[in-house]
Amino acid sequence: MENRVWKESPKVMEGNVVTLLPLEAEHFDELEALATDARIWEFFPIDLSKGANARHTLSIALLEREKGNQFPFVICHKKDNRLIGSTRLMDIQAIHRKLEIGWTWLHPDHWATAVNTECKLLLLSYCFERMEAQRVQLKTDENNLRSRKAIAKIGGQFEGILRHDMLRDNGTKRNSAYFSILDHEWDSVKSRLTALLQSK
């Protein structure tokens, strides 16, 4: 195992529809403008459409990258040459060869398109083929049925509900649905993702 792969953020991940670039402070203004659409945050623990929440959360992501805990990215739409959202690798645990794909959000104009599917293909390919992860975790709000169906559709295995997993910024408690993909499942998941992209 090459430990530095688990410590250094990938530089660029390029697909046919999107390019994933490491998050930088220069992206904050554009992302803040995208985040003002409250529809994005219905199932997130923090509403980034309010006040300084977006800039604060993005700043924390950069600090976590310095610690090696997260690799945050911006999602750039290649055809339009503009940012349309963000995603990240997080809870990175090299000693256990596991991590999570999370904090993925897109402007609603790009919901139900090839964008999220290609993002998952790029990130999962990096996790299993470059980092040689044994487990990649995904989670979502228990009530986010659209997200739960999407994760299951690509081959994420439902593991259960973690009760009172998070506190939302409005003080309510969130239950989270947990899914995972294991290394021996990756070939099947990759085939599913590739087929889904070809169908869009």
C-alpha positions as CSV (number, residue, x, y, z in Angstrom):
1,M,0.0,0.0,0.0
2,E,1.4,3.4,-1.0
3,N,0.5,5.5,2.1
4,R,0.9,8.8,0.3
5,V,-2.1,8.0,-1.9
6,W,-4.2,8.2,1.3
7,K,-2.6,11.5,2.3
8,E,-2.6,13.6,-0.8
9,S,-5.7,14.9,-2.5
10,P,-6.1,13.9,-6.1
11,K,-5.4,16.7,-8.5
12,V,-8.0,16.3,-11.2
13,M,-10.6,13.7,-12.1
14,E,-11.9,14.1,-15.6
15,G,-14.9,12.5,-17.2
16,N,-16.9,13.1,-20.3
17,V,-19.5,15.4,-18.7
18,V,-17.7,16.8,-15.7
19,T,-14.3,17.5,-14.3
20,L,-13.7,17.2,-10.5
21,L,-11.1,19.8,-9.3
22,P,-9.8,20.2,-5.8
23,L,-11.8,22.8,-3.9
24,E,-9.9,26.1,-3.4
25,A,-10.8,29.5,-1.8
26,E,-11.1,31.0,-5.3
27,H,-14.2,28.8,-5.8
28,F,-16.1,30.0,-2.8
29,D,-18.0,32.9,-4.4
30,E,-19.3,30.8,-7.3
31,L,-20.3,28.0,-4.9
32,E,-22.0,30.4,-2.5
33,A,-24.1,31.7,-5.4
34,L,-25.2,28.2,-6.4
35,A,-26.0,27.3,-2.8
36,T,-28.7,30.0,-2.4
37,D,-31.2,27.6,-3.9
38,A,-32.8,26.2,-0.7
39,R,-34.1,23.0,-2.5
40,I,-30.6,21.6,-2.4
41,W,-30.5,21.5,1.4
42,E,-33.8,19.8,2.2
43,F,-32.1,16.6,3.5
44,F,-28.7,18.1,4.6
45,P,-27.9,18.7,8.3
46,I,-26.9,22.3,7.4
47,D,-28.7,24.7,5.1
48,L,-26.0,26.4,3.1
49,S,-28.5,28.8,1.5
50,K,-28.6,30.8,4.8
51,G,-26.2,33.5,5.9
52,A,-22.5,32.6,6.0
53,N,-23.1,28.8,6.3
54,A,-21.7,28.1,2.8
55,R,-18.4,30.0,3.3
56,H,-17.9,28.6,6.8
57,T,-18.6,25.0,5.7
58,L,-16.3,25.3,2.7
59,S,-13.5,26.8,4.8
60,I,-13.8,23.9,7.2
61,A,-13.4,21.5,4.2
62,L,-10.1,23.1,3.3
63,L,-8.9,22.8,7.0
64,E,-9.9,19.1,7.0
65,R,-7.9,18.6,3.7
66,E,-4.8,20.0,5.5
67,K,-5.3,17.4,8.2
68,G,-5.8,14.6,5.6
69,N,-9.3,13.9,6.8
70,Q,-11.1,15.0,3.6
71,F,-10.5,15.6,-0.1
72,P,-13.1,18.2,-1.2
73,F,-13.8,18.9,-4.9
74,V,-15.8,21.2,-7.1
75,I,-17.8,19.8,-9.9
76,C,-17.2,21.7,-13.2
77,H,-19.6,21.1,-16.1
78,K,-17.4,20.7,-19.1
79,K,-19.9,21.8,-21.8
80,D,-20.8,25.0,-19.9
81,N,-17.4,25.5,-18.3
82,R,-18.8,26.5,-15.0
83,L,-19.2,25.1,-11.5
84,I,-22.4,23.2,-10.7
85,G,-21.8,21.8,-7.2
86,S,-19.4,20.0,-4.9
87,T,-18.5,16.6,-3.5
88,R,-15.8,15.1,-1.4
89,L,-13.9,12.0,-0.1
90,M,-14.2,12.1,3.7
91,D,-13.7,10.1,6.9
92,I,-10.5,8.9,5.4
93,Q,-9.0,6.0,7.4
94,A,-5.9,4.6,5.7
95,I,-5.2,2.1,8.5
96,H,-8.5,0.4,7.8
97,R,-8.5,1.1,4.0
98,K,-11.9,2.8,4.2
99,L,-13.5,6.1,3.5
100,E,-16.8,7.8,2.6
101,I,-18.1,9.7,-0.4
102,G,-20.3,12.5,0.8
103,W,-21.4,16.1,0.9
104,T,-22.4,15.7,-2.7
105,W,-24.6,18.5,-3.9
106,L,-25.7,19.8,-7.3
107,H,-27.7,22.8,-8.5
108,P,-31.2,21.4,-9.3
109,D,-30.7,22.1,-13.0
110,H,-28.4,19.1,-13.0
111,W,-30.5,16.7,-11.0
112,A,-31.5,13.4,-12.7
113,T,-28.7,13.9,-15.3
114,A,-25.5,12.0,-16.0
115,V,-23.6,14.3,-13.7
116,N,-24.0,12.5,-10.3
117,T,-23.6,9.1,-12.0
118,E,-20.3,10.2,-13.5
119,C,-19.1,11.8,-10.3
120,K,-19.7,8.5,-8.5
121,L,-17.8,6.6,-11.2
122,L,-14.8,8.9,-11.0
123,L,-14.7,8.9,-7.2
124,L,-15.3,5.2,-6.8
125,S,-12.7,4.3,-9.5
126,Y,-10.1,6.4,-7.6
127,C,-11.1,4.8,-4.3
128,F,-10.9,1.2,-5.4
129,E,-8.3,1.3,-8.2
130,R,-5.9,3.9,-6.9
131,M,-6.3,3.9,-3.2
132,E,-7.1,0.2,-3.1
133,A,-9.8,0.8,-0.5
134,Q,-11.6,-2.2,0.9
135,R,-14.8,-0.2,1.9
136,V,-16.4,2.9,0.6
137,Q,-19.4,4.3,2.6
138,L,-22.3,6.4,1.5
139,K,-25.0,7.8,3.7
140,T,-28.1,10.0,3.4
141,D,-31.0,11.2,5.4
142,E,-33.4,8.4,6.2
143,N,-36.2,10.4,4.5
144,N,-34.3,11.1,1.3
145,L,-35.9,8.3,-0.7
146,R,-34.5,9.6,-4.0
147,S,-31.0,9.5,-2.8
148,R,-31.5,6.1,-1.2
149,K,-32.8,4.6,-4.4
150,A,-30.0,6.1,-6.4
151,I,-27.3,4.6,-4.1
152,A,-29.0,1.2,-4.2
153,K,-29.4,1.4,-8.0
154,I,-25.6,1.5,-8.5
155,G,-25.0,-1.4,-6.1
156,G,-24.6,0.2,-2.7
157,Q,-25.6,-2.3,-0.1
158,F,-28.0,-1.0,2.5
159,E,-26.7,-1.5,6.0
160,G,-29.3,0.0,8.2
161,I,-30.5,3.2,9.9
162,L,-28.3,5.0,12.4
163,R,-30.7,6.7,14.7
164,H,-30.1,10.3,15.8
165,D,-26.9,10.2,13.7
166,M,-26.7,14.0,13.4
167,L,-28.1,17.2,14.7
168,R,-29.5,19.6,12.1
169,D,-28.8,23.3,12.3
170,N,-32.4,23.8,13.2
171,G,-32.0,21.6,16.3
172,T,-33.9,18.5,15.0
173,K,-32.3,15.1,15.0
174,R,-31.5,13.3,11.8
175,N,-31.5,9.5,11.3
176,S,-29.2,8.4,8.5
177,A,-29.4,5.5,6.1
178,Y,-26.0,3.9,5.6
179,F,-24.8,2.0,2.5
180,S,-21.4,0.6,1.5
181,I,-19.6,-0.9,-1.5
182,L,-16.8,-3.4,-0.8
183,D,-13.7,-4.1,-2.9
184,H,-14.9,-7.4,-4.2
185,E,-18.2,-5.7,-5.3
186,W,-16.5,-3.0,-7.3
187,D,-16.4,-4.7,-10.7
188,S,-20.1,-5.2,-10.6
189,V,-20.8,-1.6,-9.4
190,K,-18.5,-0.2,-12.1
191,S,-20.4,-2.1,-14.8
192,R,-23.7,-0.8,-13.4
193,L,-22.4,2.8,-13.4
194,T,-21.0,2.5,-16.9
195,A,-24.3,1.1,-18.2
196,L,-26.3,3.9,-16.4
197,L,-24.1,6.6,-18.1
198,Q,-24.5,5.0,-21.5
199,S,-28.3,5.1,-21.0
200,K,-28.5,8.8,-20.2
